[in-house]
Amino acid sequence: CICYHFDETNSHAKKRGFMRAKKQLFNLIAVMMLFCSCTLVTDLISTAQSEFDQGVVLFNSGKYQEAVVKFLKATEMDPNFGRAYLYLGRSYINLKNWRQALDPLRTAYRLIPSDTKGEVLSILVDALFAVGLDAFKAGDFLSAIGSLKEILGLQPTSAKARSELVNVLVGYGSSLLSGGNVTQAIGEYTEAVKLMPTSFDALFGLARAFFR
């Protein structure tokens, strides 16, 4: 009986020792996984920063198409890299790809801290003006109206955006009136008059539409 009791006690001690070792091994594996995860994130961010830095060098050298590739890669590696989106938009602008510049600039405006949003806003508004006015010249009134309304959403007091929007609405109203769409023309002229009650073109266009 004494021998049996000794063997049983020894067995329990071995089990406890095994469980302690197992728990320590588990904790060690967990710590190693956490360390590897943190290292991976750090490497990912530093790689995105490296791509961005290379892109800035290319951008400053006037190699905008090559810079685009680097900034795109940086944003893919770190989707929250605000300045990479900003420089991507600026690169597209220098390549005269105004429409392509809009989405990265919008993202940059959303991500960049409040104290530096002014810089991004100015560039975004310039791009929206370019897109809107190009669309107006091409007769794409709806795209032009959308771009100019977006500017007014960002800068409600912009006299230039308001004036250009009135011009586009008047042009659209005239086009609709020429095509016989009198009711919709009245709607566009009415909106133009609300934006700028002293606009002769808007008032005269509305009067012509009502006369028709």
Summary of the structure (lengths in Angstrom):
residues: 212
radius of gyration: 31.6
end to end distance: 116.4
largest distance: 117.6
contacts: 633
relative contact order: 0.05
helix: 87%
strand: 0%
